[in-house]
């Protein structure tokens, strides 16, 4: 969010501030290829990888899994949890 011209790193706790923030959006180029059959992260379209890597950067959370469909075998595991 942006408040009084300043970018906030987290959601404001104050409802008064929240009522006056401006959302900040980023746009990314998309992809038109079917990714449901992809099983390796490096095989994802470049724009998909850029999007995922930016989400990880903004949230400060490493990517662990990427789902490319509803089935279990459509999950790309990037980091083993256990």
C-alpha positions in Angstrom: 0.0 0.0 0.0 0.9 3.6 -0.4 0.1 6.2 2.3 0.9 9.9 2.1 3.3 9.1 -0.8 5.2 6.5 1.2 5.2 2.7 0.4 4.1 0.6 3.4 5.9 -2.8 3.8 2.9 -4.3 5.6 -0.8 -3.8 6.0 -1.5 -0.9 8.4 -2.9 -1.8 11.8 -4.8 1.5 12.0 -8.2 1.5 10.4 -7.9 5.2 10.0 -4.7 4.8 8.0 -6.1 1.8 6.1 -9.1 3.9 5.0 -6.7 6.3 3.3 -4.2 4.0 1.6 -3.8 3.5 -2.1 -3.1 0.0 -3.4 0.1 -0.5 -5.4 -0.1 -2.9 -8.3 2.5 -4.6 -10.4 1.7 -6.0 -13.7 3.5 -8.9 -15.4 3.5 -10.3 -18.9 1.4 -13.5 -19.0 1.8 -16.8 -20.8 -0.6 -18.6 -23.1 0.8 -22.1 -22.9 -0.7 -25.0 -21.0 1.5 -25.6 -18.0 -0.5 -28.5 -16.5 1.9 -31.1 -17.9 5.1 -29.4 -16.6 6.9 -31.2 -13.8 10.1 -29.2 -13.5 10.3 -25.6 -12.4 12.9 -24.7 -15.1 10.5 -25.9 -17.8 7.8 -23.3 -16.8 7.5 -20.4 -19.2 9.9 -17.6 -18.4 7.1 -15.2 -17.5 5.6 -17.7 -15.1 9.0 -18.0 -13.3 9.4 -14.2 -13.2 5.9 -13.9 -11.6 6.6 -16.6 -9.0 10.1 -15.2 -8.1 8.6 -11.7 -7.6 5.9 -13.1 -5.3 8.6 -14.8 -3.3 10.7 -11.6 -3.2 7.7 -9.4 -2.1 6.5 -11.8 0.6 10.0 -12.8 1.8 8.9 -16.4 1.6 10.9 -19.0 -0.4 9.0 -21.0 -3.0 8.6 -24.6 -1.8 5.8 -25.9 -4.1 4.3 -24.8 -7.4 1.0 -26.3 -8.4 0.2 -26.4 -12.1 -3.2 -28.2 -11.7 -5.5 -29.8 -9.2 -3.9 -33.3 -9.0 -1.1 -34.4 -6.7 1.2 -35.2 -9.6 0.7 -31.6 -10.8 2.8 -30.2 -7.9 6.4 -29.2 -8.5 8.4 -29.6 -5.3 11.2 -27.0 -5.1 12.4 -27.7 -1.5 11.9 -30.8 0.5 10.2 -29.9 3.7 11.1 -33.1 5.7 
